[in-house]
Amino acid sequence: MPKFVYDFIEGNRELTDLLGGKGANLAEMTRLGLPVPPGFTVTTVACRAYLAAGAPPAGMFDEVNRHLRGIEARLGKRLGDRHDPLLLAVRSGARYSMPGMMETVLDIGLTDTTVHGLAAQSGDDRFAWDSYRRLVQMFGRTVFGVPDELFTAELETVKRTAGVTADSALDADDLRALVEAYQKVFHQHTGRDFPQSPHEQLDLAIRAVFESWNAERAVLYRRQERIPAELGTAVNVMAMVFGNRGPDSGTGVAFTRDPATGARGVYGDYLANAQGEDVVSGVRNTVPLQELERIDPRSFHRLMTIMDTLEHHYRDLCDVEFTIERGTLWMLQTRVGKRTAEAAFVIAAQLVDEGVIDLDEALDRVTGAQLGQLMFPRFDPASAPTPLAVGVPAAPGAAVGRVVFDSEAAVAAAGRGERVILVRRETNPDDLPGMIAAAGILTSRGGKTSHAAVVARGMGRTCVCGAEALTVDTAAGQLTVADGTGAAPTVLHAGDLISIDGATGAVYAGAVPVHPSPVLRYIEGELAPEADPLVSAVHRLLGHADVVRRLAVRANADTAADAHRARAFGAAGIGLCRTEHMFLGDRRELVERLILAETDADREAALAALRPLQRQDFEALLAETDGQPVTIRLLDPPLHEFLPALDELTARVARAEALGEDPGHDGQLLAAVRRMHEANPMLGLRGVRLGLMVPGLFATQVRAIAEATVARLRAGGDPRPQIMVPLVGAVQELEAVRDQAEALLADFDGLPPIPVGTMIEVPRAALTASAIAEVADFFSFGTNDLTQLGWGFSRDDVEGVFFGRYLELGIFPVSPFESIDTAGIGRLVQIAVADARATRPDLEIGVCGEHGGDPDSVRFFHDAGFDYVSCSPYRVPLARLEAGRAAVRLAHRSDTR
């Protein structure tokens, strides 16, 4: 039988899969001799068994009771003792941090009897009844689903009766009355009395934490963060320590460095006479951690020593939760802290300078997605008006949007394509859907460690917290801002535009202009690396990625301007030039002539008119990419895509006929569209099929490529074009086009060999790659079409129809068009690469679908043995970084074998 429960003294930080992150780190702090209350962890194995069977695994609660007796023996207290009761905290703790998404229950063990024992033992009636009312509310909400607003309403009633506005101003009699009111709410909602058996409380709390793994908000968070659903959560049970025992007690959250900017120094929040939930929920505004040095110097310096120990031990930014009970410091949690993209780069570079990690490890600690966030624009300080208010800068960025006051409104607006700012007094885990949908989050309460701040940083959302000048009235749908001068306040309503600056905490009315980020200016060559610490960190880590990576990074570019930008962003060539984009605009008339041609002579004339234009395009592209490979894809889409839409033409012709007019050219176009209509054009006459069916089409493009190459050679350039044939499904198709191309290219004297290869985007091509590799000079995987055809999806139709539901059901964790489906489409890719390389070991292989710029997919392509990835110009820096990270991780795996 597996072991289901581990004492804190039995575990360590390596056991995160078994004990969850919180349990493993509590065990690690215990091993380091830090002041951790005694406790134990119920494992993720037990959780998975519980969720599978709907009941605790046999023997689990026997182990829980055995470890509970160990705590009782160490502390000389007993759960349920009427004179000196042991109280317990029950907290979730998954393998990956999921702040606020699962459940916590504090003060387990208080009953109508034991509350008097706690009052007598502590000598503080108020503290005892305050703890009891917290238990009834938390237990009711967590275990039995009693709506929190019912408890809140009773609390407000008691405060009004007592004539106070703050919870902390309620006396013992007020809190005793509040407990009675809470118990009535509990009974009315559940149909039973509040449990008076401490062991039943513990049993039910553990079950509730297990079940919270599948709560809606937890499922949504896992999907957002791509956390596997099958992991389950551990449950940590530990002796309570109390921050609500008076002015010499309190609770706080702290970071060893600023999680927003990465600046060195200690950052955090502290709240006197409070429990931990008061800090992270944001219901009471905290004071900066530095204030603790004045309030309790001894505890402050002890905390600083412990935080220094933890950062050196974990070799990274750590965040901690702590409680001070009557001058005694207790550590309740530590973990490697969540941070913004800016802080991730800055801290990684700092730790290299401090000799804590090397550049390889620093590179592994940042991501391409984070680099992408840093390329977003920021507010232009020169054009920003006077702020309406200034709060705590909790997660950087510049966000502009319309005010919404609840999660549902944010989700609905985002569904309509609107950018919104979610405005709340404080957020709670149920607000997660709105936080995901919103461009930014603004709260009037809370600090850098509140729920809103932590979740926003993890998701890369701009966030300003604790803007105390704001009065948020969600019921009225308005936001009031008083400037403190006695002037009439500013009132904003739902739908009004506001701007929030997550770097400064400023809140502005209206839309504030933005300017390019310093990172983007650096990448574009406008800013020196020494400009600021962030730019310097990006320069060092991106430069190291370029040194260690094996994968080349090319760009998808159709114009000379795109190619110029791609080269500036570090692209090593063009991996996809889509020639169809060159036929748009003022050249559409020539394409229409080609389509409407009724004789060979008409068709040849239309192609002859197109060829010099194509040659000019290719010559300009080759000039921008001198010395670099340029993969030019021959025409891919069906020809009717260059004509007006069927319904548009039908209406125009009908209008002309109704007026008795000759529809003329529109009539010819309509006849052609009807003639060429296909039920499923993406599977019809396109790509290589089109080139084989329309005489001279591909030949015209090949000649234009050759002529542009000769022109560049005569100008002293070093052109390196490659010809790519799209949508090949059979080797015979490629042979036919290649034979035609080679015959044409042989007419040009002094022309260096131009490679002819193919896109692998049809499943049959992937499965016959060995044969195709005998004819192709290179493969480029078109993973967009390969995904469509492999899944049987029509991308334009399915993404908006059922992908959302598929994500909810866990059918796939992320859209397969966003990140490569490694189990299915990825398997096709692996088969094709292995078979092709068995035929031609030196075959060049790349990818030019959108997956070429996706961080997770880049790692897959590296491991699959690709030579390059190609993506849009703006994603080139991200792909460069991820290619370096993939090389570092592969080297690390090899070293540990």
Secondary structure, DSSP 8 states (H G I E B T S, - for coil): ----EEEGGG--GGGHHHHHHHHHHHHHHHHTT-----EEEE-HHHHHHHHHHTS--TTHHHHHHHHHHHHHHHHT-EET-SSSEE-EEEEEEESS--TTTS-EEEEET--TTHHHHHHHHHT-HHHHHHHHHHHHHHHHHHHH---HHHHHHHHHHHHHHHT-SSGGG--HHHHHHHHHHHHHHHHHHHSS-----HHHHHHHHHHHHHHHTTSHHHHHHHHHHT--TTS-EEEEEEE---S-SSTT-EEEEEEEE-TTT--EEEEEEEEES--HHHHHT-SS--EETTHHHHH-HHHHHHHHHHHHHHHHHHTS-EEEEEEEETTEEEEEEEEE----HHHHHHHHHHHHHTTSS-HHHHHHTS-HHHHHHHTS-EE-TTT----SEE-EEEE-SEEEEEEE-SHHHHHHHHHTT--EEEEESS--GGGHHHHHHSSEEEESS--TTSHHHHHHHHHT-EEEE--TTEEEETTTTEEEE--SSSS--EEEETT-EEEEETTT-EEEES---EE--HHHHHHTTSS-GGGSHHHHHHHHHHHHHHHH--SEEEEE-SSHHHHHHHHHTT--SEEEEEGGGGGSGGGHHHHHHHHH--SHHHHHHHHHHHHHHHHHHHHHHHHHTTTSEEEEE---S-GGGGS--HHHHHHHHHHHHHTT---THHHHHHHHHHHH--SSGGGSS-THHHHHHSTTHHHHHHHHHHHHHHHHHHTT---EEEEEE-S--SHHHHHHHHHHHHHHHTTSTT-----EEEEE-SHHHHHTHHHHHTT-SEEEE-HHHHHHHHHT--HHHHTTTTHHHHHHHTS-SS-TTTS--TTTHHHHHHHHHHHHHHH-TT-EEEE-SGGGG-HHHHHHHHHTT-SEEEE-GGGHHHHHHHHHHHHHHHHHHHHT-
